[in-house]
Amino acid sequence: MTEHPSTAPAGKPTSYSRVTLSRIMTAVDVNLYGTVHGGVLMKFVDDVAGAAAARHSGGTAVTAAIDEIVFSEPVRVGDLLHAHAQVNWTGHSSMEVGVRVVAERWDSAEDEPIRVATAYLVFVSVDVGGAPRPVRPVLPETTEDERRFREAEIRRAHRLARRRAIQAHRAG
């Protein structure tokens, strides 16, 4: 049976979804400790992930979940951040987007950028009415892309198992 093109969009390679956003951190971004507020970084991560998801899906994609976000180094005022995102995995209407954030320190710009955060977010492709719509498959291109795809499947399985366990617990 042949599927209609609107229900089975053609796949796109992983590289098609890759997006990088860059931003200099300023005094308005800091918390009470003098470093950049985690919420500012979370929005930056969501912005770049949303751009990658929209690019891959060919339309609107909304954040459904943040599976994980790890802040590995503090970010300071003046740091130039680069957030790199790509779609790692696709389901019927959902996608996992991986994000890596690196910083160029303002006071040591010649040094290699350091990783300051990583995150995995789940997006759902939606139509103009907000209903889920099919998303094209992601086609891993490299062994690294294949690894990310398999690890995304593990994170999805854990997310779904956790949801089922909580529902079972609430049901008594």
N, C-alpha and C positions, 0 to 999 in steps of 0.2 A: 504494500500500500504506500503510495507516494504522499508525503505530507505537504500541505499547503505552505508556500514560502513564508507567509506571515507567522506561522506557528513553528517553523524550523529555520530561523535565519542562518545564513552562511557563517561559518566560523571565521575568527580573526586571530592572527598570531599574537602572542603575548606582547611583543614589542609595539603593536598598534595602540595599546592602552597606556603606555608609559607616559607619565607626566612629571614635570619638576616645577615646583613653585619655590621662589626665593623671597626672603624678607629680612630686613634689618630689624632687630629687636630694639625698642625704645623705652624711655622711662615710663610710658603709660602701660607697659606690659609687665611691670614688676609686681611682686607680692611683698608682704611685710618683711621678708628676709633679704630683699634686695636682689633676688634672682627672678627670672621670668616665671610668671604664674603658670602652673600646670594647665589651667583652663585655656589660656592663650595658645599653648602648644596643642592642646586637644582640638581646638577650632582649626588651627593651621593644618593638622593632620586630617581632619574631616574634610576640609576644603580641597586638599590635593587628592584625597581618596575619591571624593565626589566627582572631581574632574576626570579621573581615570575611569571611573564607573560609567559616567555619561559618555565618554569617548567610546568605550568598548560597546556599550549597549545601543549607541546611536540615538540616544534620547535621554529623557529624564530618568534618573536613578536616585532613590532616597536611602538614607542611612537606616538600616534595620537593627544593627547591633554593633557594638565594639567588643570584639572577642578578647582583645588584650591590648594594653598599651603599657610600655615599659619606658620609664625615664631613667636613662643610664648615667647621665652627666648633667649638672646644672647648666642652664643657659643664662647668659648675662646680657645686660644692656650693651648694645654695640655689636653683638655677635650677628654675623650674616648666616641665616639658616637656609638650608636647601632641603626641601621635602621631596623625596622621590617615591612615586607610587606606580603600581601596576596591578592589573587583575591577575590573580593567581589561579583562580578556580571559578567555574560557572556551573550552575544547576539549571533548572527550568527557567526561573525568573530571578534567581539570586546569584550574587557574585561575591567572592572574597577578594578584597583589595589589601595588599601588603604595602606598608609605608615605612620608609627609613628616613630619619631626619638627621642631618649632619650640620655641624657648626664650624664656621671659620671664625676664630677668635679675633676680635678687633685689634687686640694688642700683640697678636702673633700671626698676622695674616699669611706669612710665608710658610707656616706649618701646615701639615696635612689636616684637612677637616676631620673633626672627631664625631663619632656617632653619639647623639644625645637622646634619641628615642627611636623605638620601633613600635609598630602597631599593626593589628589585623582587624579590619572592619568588614561587615556584611552589608551589602547594598541590594536593593530590589529594584529591578527595572519596572517602571510604571507607565501606563498610557495617560492621555490627557485628563481622564476622569479619576486618576489615582489608583486604578486597578492594576495588579501585577500583569506584566506582559512577558512573553518569552524573550529570553536573552540569547544572543548568539554564543556558541561555544568558544572558549578560549583554546587556542592551539599552542601548547608549549613548544618552544623552539630549541631550547638548550637543555643540558642535563640539570642545570640550576633551576630552570623553569619547571622541569619535570618534578624535581624535589619539592619545590614550592607547591605544586599542584597536589602531590601526595600528602604533604603536611597539612594543606588546607582541608583535605578530606578527613584527616584525623581530627582537626579542630571542629569540623562540622559534626562528626560522629559524637564527639564529647559534648558539644553544645546540645544536640538533640537528646542524648542520653541523660544529661543533667535536667533538661526540661521535663522529660518523662518521669524521672525519679521524683522531682518536686511535685508534679501533678499527682503521682501515685501517693505521695506522702500527704498531700492536702485532701485527697479523697478518703484517707483514713484507712 
